[in-house]
Protein backbone atom coordinates (compact mmCIF):
# COMPACT_ATOMS: atom_id res chain seq x y z
CA UNK A 1 0.00 0.00 0.00
CA UNK A 2 0.99 3.61 -0.48
CA UNK A 3 2.60 6.03 1.94
CA UNK A 4 0.64 9.27 1.62
CA UNK A 5 1.15 12.80 2.84
CA UNK A 6 -2.36 14.26 3.07
CA UNK A 7 -2.91 18.02 2.97
CA UNK A 8 -6.42 18.89 4.09
CA UNK A 9 -8.74 21.65 3.00
CA UNK A 10 -9.94 24.76 4.78
CA UNK A 11 -11.60 24.14 8.15
CA UNK A 12 -10.65 20.47 7.96
CA UNK A 13 -7.96 18.26 9.48
CA UNK A 14 -5.51 15.45 8.75
CA UNK A 15 -8.33 13.11 9.79
CA UNK A 16 -10.78 14.35 7.16
CA UNK A 17 -13.08 11.93 5.38
CA UNK A 18 -10.74 11.42 2.42
CA UNK A 19 -7.77 10.68 4.69
CA UNK A 20 -9.91 8.28 6.71
CA UNK A 21 -11.04 6.52 3.53
CA UNK A 22 -7.44 6.16 2.38
CA UNK A 23 -6.52 4.62 5.74
CA UNK A 24 -9.47 2.22 5.48
CA UNK A 25 -8.01 1.03 2.18
CA UNK A 26 -4.78 0.16 4.00
CA UNK A 27 -2.67 3.16 3.03
CA UNK A 28 -0.32 4.78 5.51
CA UNK A 29 -1.54 8.38 5.77
CA UNK A 30 0.21 11.18 7.63
CA UNK A 31 -0.40 14.86 7.42
CA UNK A 32 0.08 18.06 9.33
CA UNK A 33 -2.62 20.26 10.78
CA UNK A 34 -2.50 23.29 8.50
CA UNK A 35 -3.47 26.72 9.77
CA UNK A 36 -6.53 28.41 8.31
CA UNK A 37 -5.09 31.87 7.71
CA UNK A 38 -5.77 33.40 4.29
CA UNK A 39 -2.01 33.74 3.76
CA UNK A 40 -0.68 30.31 2.81
CA UNK A 41 2.94 31.00 3.80
CA UNK A 42 2.78 29.23 7.17
CA UNK A 43 0.79 26.31 5.76
CA UNK A 44 3.31 25.81 2.94
CA UNK A 45 6.17 25.83 5.45
CA UNK A 46 4.33 23.33 7.68
CA UNK A 47 3.55 21.07 4.72
CA UNK A 48 7.14 21.24 3.44
CA UNK A 49 8.48 20.29 6.87
CA UNK A 50 6.04 17.37 7.03
CA UNK A 51 7.03 16.18 3.55
CA UNK A 52 10.74 16.44 4.33
CA UNK A 53 10.29 14.57 7.63
CA UNK A 54 8.24 11.83 5.97
CA UNK A 55 10.84 11.45 3.22
CA UNK A 56 13.59 11.17 5.84
CA UNK A 57 11.58 8.60 7.80
CA UNK A 58 11.12 6.15 4.97
CA UNK A 59 9.50 7.94 2.11
CA UNK A 60 6.29 9.23 0.61
CA UNK A 61 4.71 7.66 -2.45
CA UNK A 62 2.20 10.42 -3.18
CA UNK A 63 0.98 13.75 -1.83
CA UNK A 64 -2.83 13.93 -1.80
CA UNK A 65 -4.06 17.48 -1.37
CA UNK A 66 -7.65 18.69 -1.19
CA UNK A 67 -8.95 22.19 -1.99
CA UNK A 68 -6.90 24.64 0.13
CA UNK A 69 -4.44 21.79 0.67
CA UNK A 70 -4.12 21.67 -3.11
CA UNK A 71 -3.19 25.34 -3.10
CA UNK A 72 -0.60 24.60 -0.40
CA UNK A 73 0.77 21.70 -2.48
CA UNK A 74 1.47 24.02 -5.42
CA UNK A 75 4.05 25.75 -3.21
CA UNK A 76 5.95 22.59 -2.23
CA UNK A 77 9.34 21.39 -3.34
CA UNK A 78 8.03 17.85 -3.93
CA UNK A 79 11.45 16.26 -4.44
CA UNK A 80 9.95 14.00 -7.13
CA UNK A 81 6.93 12.85 -5.14
CA UNK A 82 3.80 12.68 -7.36
CA UNK A 83 0.87 14.99 -6.60
CA UNK A 84 -2.82 14.16 -6.55
CA UNK A 85 -4.74 17.42 -6.32
CA UNK A 86 -8.44 17.33 -5.47
CA UNK A 87 -10.27 20.50 -6.60
CA UNK A 88 -7.16 22.60 -5.89
CA UNK A 89 -8.05 26.11 -4.72
CA UNK A 90 -4.83 27.82 -5.87
CA UNK A 91 -6.54 30.69 -7.66
CA UNK A 92 -8.93 31.33 -4.78
CA UNK A 93 -5.90 32.16 -2.63
CA UNK A 94 -4.31 34.42 -5.23
CA UNK A 95 -1.36 32.20 -6.09
CA UNK A 96 0.66 32.42 -9.26
CA UNK A 97 0.79 28.64 -9.29
CA UNK A 98 2.60 26.28 -11.56
CA UNK A 99 3.24 22.61 -10.92
CA UNK A 100 5.59 20.07 -12.42
CA UNK A 101 6.43 16.43 -12.26
CA UNK A 102 3.89 13.66 -12.06
CA UNK A 103 0.53 15.25 -11.34
CA UNK A 104 -3.11 14.18 -11.44
CA UNK A 105 -6.03 16.47 -10.72
CA UNK A 106 -9.56 15.35 -9.90
CA UNK A 107 -12.20 18.06 -10.14
CA UNK A 108 -16.01 18.07 -10.15
CA UNK A 109 -17.67 19.80 -13.10
CA UNK A 110 -20.35 21.22 -10.80
CA UNK A 111 -17.90 22.44 -8.12
CA UNK A 112 -19.59 25.46 -6.54
CA UNK A 113 -16.48 26.64 -4.62
CA UNK A 114 -13.57 26.17 -7.02
CA UNK A 115 -14.42 26.39 -10.72
CA UNK A 116 -13.29 23.51 -12.92
CA UNK A 117 -11.74 26.17 -15.18
CA UNK A 118 -9.15 26.85 -12.44
CA UNK A 119 -7.78 23.31 -12.76
CA UNK A 120 -7.76 23.54 -16.55
CA UNK A 121 -5.82 26.82 -16.26
CA UNK A 122 -3.37 25.29 -13.76
CA UNK A 123 -2.51 22.52 -16.22
CA UNK A 124 -2.12 24.99 -19.09
CA UNK A 125 0.06 27.37 -17.01
CA UNK A 126 2.20 24.40 -16.00
CA UNK A 127 2.55 22.94 -19.49
CA UNK A 128 1.00 19.66 -18.38
CA UNK A 129 -1.23 17.53 -20.60
CA UNK A 130 -5.01 17.78 -20.44
CA UNK A 131 -5.05 14.04 -19.62
CA UNK A 132 -3.71 14.89 -16.15
CA UNK A 133 -7.21 16.19 -15.30
CA UNK A 134 -10.11 13.88 -14.56
CA UNK A 135 -13.55 15.44 -14.27
CA UNK A 136 -15.45 13.40 -11.71
CA UNK A 137 -17.79 13.84 -8.78
CA UNK A 138 -21.00 15.57 -7.88
CA UNK A 139 -19.59 18.52 -5.90
CA UNK A 140 -16.49 20.15 -4.39
CA UNK A 141 -16.03 17.64 -1.57
CA UNK A 142 -15.66 14.68 -3.95
CA UNK A 143 -17.35 12.34 -1.47
CA UNK A 144 -19.59 10.50 -3.94
CA UNK A 145 -18.72 6.91 -4.93
CA UNK A 146 -17.36 7.77 -8.40
CA UNK A 147 -15.04 10.45 -7.02
CA UNK A 148 -13.86 8.21 -4.19
CA UNK A 149 -13.13 5.39 -6.64
CA UNK A 150 -11.20 7.81 -8.88
CA UNK A 151 -9.17 9.05 -5.91
CA UNK A 152 -8.28 5.53 -4.81
CA UNK A 153 -7.33 4.49 -8.35
CA UNK A 154 -5.19 7.61 -8.83
CA UNK A 155 -3.33 6.95 -5.58
CA UNK A 156 -2.48 3.44 -6.71
CA UNK A 157 -1.41 4.67 -10.15
CA UNK A 158 0.74 7.48 -8.77
CA UNK A 159 2.27 5.32 -6.02
CA UNK A 160 3.44 2.93 -8.73
CA UNK A 161 4.84 5.75 -10.88
DAFENRA-V257468 format. One record per backbone hydrogen bond with DSSP energy under -0.5 kcal/mol. NH is the residue of the N-H (numbers start at 0). CO is the residue of the C=O. E is the energy in kcal/mol with one decimal. If there is no record, write none. Layout:
{{NH/CO/E} {NH/CO/E}}
This chain:
{{3/1/-0.6} {3/27/-3.5} {4/61/-1.9} {5/3/-0.6} {5/29/-2.9} {6/4/-0.5} {6/63/-2.7} {7/5/-0.6} {11/8/-1.3} {15/12/-1.6} {19/15/-2.7} {20/16/-2.5} {21/17/-2.4} {22/18/-2.2} {23/19/-2.4} {24/20/-1.3} {25/22/-2.1} {26/21/-2.0} {27/1/-2.4} {28/26/-0.7} {29/3/-2.6} {33/31/-0.7} {39/37/-0.5} {43/39/-2.9} {44/40/-2.1} {45/41/-2.5} {46/42/-2.7} {47/43/-2.7} {48/44/-2.3} {49/45/-2.1} {50/46/-2.6} {51/47/-2.8} {52/48/-2.4} {53/49/-2.4} {54/50/-2.6} {55/51/-2.1} {56/52/-1.6} {57/54/-1.1} {58/53/-2.4} {60/2/-2.8} {61/2/-1.5} {62/81/-2.6} {63/4/-2.4} {63/61/-0.6} {64/62/-0.5} {64/83/-2.7} {65/6/-2.5} {66/85/-3.2} {68/65/-2.6} {69/66/-0.5} {70/66/-1.5} {71/67/-2.4} {72/68/-2.4} {73/69/-1.2} {74/71/-1.8} {75/72/-1.5} {77/75/-1.0} {80/77/-1.8} {81/60/-0.7} {82/101/-2.6} {83/62/-2.9} {84/82/-0.5} {84/103/-2.8} {85/64/-3.2} {86/84/-0.7} {86/105/-2.9} {88/66/-2.3} {92/88/-1.0} {92/89/-0.5} {93/90/-1.9} {94/89/-2.0} {96/94/-0.9} {102/100/-0.7} {103/82/-2.1} {104/131/-3.0} {105/84/-2.6} {106/133/-2.2} {110/107/-1.4} {117/114/-1.7} {118/114/-0.7} {118/115/-0.9} {119/115/-1.8} {120/116/-2.6} {121/117/-2.2} {122/118/-2.1} {123/119/-2.2} {124/120/-3.2} {125/121/-1.6} {126/122/-0.7} {126/123/-1.0} {127/122/-2.4} {131/128/-2.0} {132/129/-2.0} {133/104/-3.0} {134/132/-0.5} {135/106/-1.6} {135/133/-0.7} {141/138/-1.6} {147/143/-2.5} {148/144/-2.5} {149/145/-2.1} {150/146/-2.4} {151/147/-2.5} {152/148/-2.4} {153/149/-2.4} {154/150/-2.3} {155/151/-1.9} {156/152/-2.4} {157/153/-3.1} {158/154/-2.7} {159/155/-1.2} {160/157/-1.1}}
